[in-house]
Amino acid sequence: MLRRVATRRTAGVRLPIAALALTLFATLSGCGLLGGDDSGSPSGQNNSGTGAVEKAKIKVGVLPVVDVAPFYRAIEQGYFKEQGLDVEPVVEASGAASINAVLSGDIDIAFSSYPAPLLAQSRKFADFKIVADALAAKPGHIVVVAPPNSPLKKATDAPGKRIAITARNTMTDLAPMSVLKTQNVDYTQIQWREMNFPDMIPAMQRGDVDGAVVVEPWVTTAEKKLGAIPVFDGASGPTAEMPMSGYVAIGGQGKFATTSPNTVAAFQRALAKAQAEATDRSKVEPMFVKYAKIDAETAKLVTIATYSTSLEANRIQRVANLMEEFGVIKGHLDVSTMIVNGNSGNSAGNK
C-alpha cells in the first residue's frame, strides 16, 4: 500500500561536482511513494536466485510525467518488493534537480531524459551508468503544434517563427531540427523560446509564440484546450522510435552502480515486468491520473509510447549521435560504456 508521497524541490548542493551539474542542467525541465530510510539491508532477498540485494531500501528520483507510469505500477503491484526492494520515489522539481540529486548522493537512481546524463558523461562530470531504458517515442508523442490562427502551418514555415521548447540541447529542439534537416528546411532561423511545458499553451494563446514542441500529455492537452494543430511530428524519419528517457545511477569506486549490482539487477527485473504490461492502456492510464496529474478524460486520449523491456546500447547510441550531429557533444561518446549489467556490476553493451 502506498504511503505518504515524498515530494522535494531542488536539493541543496553538497559536492562541487553537483554544483557544476546544476549549472549545466539549469535550463532542463521535466519533459515531472514508499517511505523508509536509506540504510542497506543484507537480509533483503530477491526472487532471482542470485542472493541478497546489497541495498534493500533505495530512493529513486522521478518526475510527474507519463514516462514513469510503469515505475509506479511496479510499486503498486509489489514488483519491487518481490525482488527484495523497498523503493521510495522522490518527486523532483525538474530534470536538473534529479540529476543533481543522484550526483550528490541524495538518491540512488534518477529518472531523466537522455540528453542530460549523456552530456554530463561526455564532459566527465561523473561516471554515469544507465540502469534501465524508460520510453521511446512513437508518432504523436513529441509534436510541433500551433494554434489555429498561427502562421506556422507546415514544416517549411518554421524558419523565422517563434517556437517554444523546454531548453536548448534537449529532445525538444534536437528532434525537430533533425526532422527539418532531412527536409532541407533551415532550422537555424527558428527563434526558440525556452519555457516549461505548462506555460506553452498560455503562450500560444497570447500570441507570444507561433507554436511549441510538446510531448504527451501536453500534446493531447494542447489539442483539447487550444484546438492546437499538429505541424509535424518530432518522432518521424531520423527520429522515429527515438529513445527519450531512462534511469541512471553513478558508478565508480564506492558508488551505487558499482557497489550494488544485485540491487540494480533487482530494480531492472521489477521495472521490466511493469513496462511489459504497459501495452495495456488499462494498466497505465490510472498511473497517468494519479502521478502525472492528468484528468481521466485526457488520459484516455494520450498517445502511449513504447516502454522498453530491455537495455540496448545501440538504441540509446542514437541519442548520443544526434547530440554529436548538432554539436551538443564534442567528439564521440560510446554509450556502451554506460550500460549496466546489474548481475555483474560491470558495464555491458553492444560494442
HELIX and SHEET records of a PDB file:
HELIX    1   1 PRO A   16  LEU A   24  1                                   9    
HELIX    2   2 VAL A   66  VAL A   68  5                                   3    
HELIX    3   3 ALA A   69  GLU A   76  1                                   8    
HELIX    4   4 TYR A   79  GLU A   82  1                                   4    
HELIX    5   5 GLY A   95  SER A  104  1                                  10    
HELIX    6   6 PRO A  115  SER A  122  1                                   8    
HELIX    7   7 ALA A  155  ASP A  157  5                                   3    
HELIX    8   8 MET A  171  THR A  182  1                                  12    
HELIX    9   9 TYR A  187  GLN A  189  5                                   3    
HELIX   10  10 PHE A  197  ARG A  206  1                                  10    
HELIX   11  11 TRP A  218  LEU A  226  1                                   9    
HELIX   12  12 GLY A  237  THR A  239  5                                   3    
HELIX   13  13 PHE A  256  THR A  259  1                                   4    
HELIX   14  14 PRO A  261  ALA A  276  1                                  16    
HELIX   15  15 GLU A  277  THR A  279  5                                   3    
HELIX   16  16 ARG A  281  TYR A  291  1                                  11    
HELIX   17  17 ALA A  296  ALA A  299  1                                   4    
HELIX   18  18 ALA A  313  GLU A  325  1                                  13    
HELIX   19  19 VAL A  335  MET A  338  5                                   4    
SHEET    1   A 6 ASP A  86  VAL A  91  0                                        
SHEET    2   A 6 LYS A  57  VAL A  62  1                                        
SHEET    3   A 6 ILE A 109  SER A 113  1                                        
SHEET    4   A 6 PRO A 243  GLY A 251 -1                                        
SHEET    5   A 6 ASP A 127  ALA A 136 -1                                        
SHEET    6   A 6 THR A 306  TYR A 307 -1                                        
SHEET    1   B 5 GLN A 191  GLU A 194  0                                        
SHEET    2   B 5 ARG A 162  ILE A 165  1                                        
SHEET    3   B 5 GLY A 211  VAL A 215  1                                        
SHEET    4   B 5 ILE A 142  ALA A 146 -1                                        
SHEET    5   B 5 ILE A 229  ASP A 233 -1                                        
SHEET    1   C 2 VAL A 340  ASN A 341  0                                        
SHEET    2   C 2 ASN A 346  SER A 347 -1                                        
END                                                                             
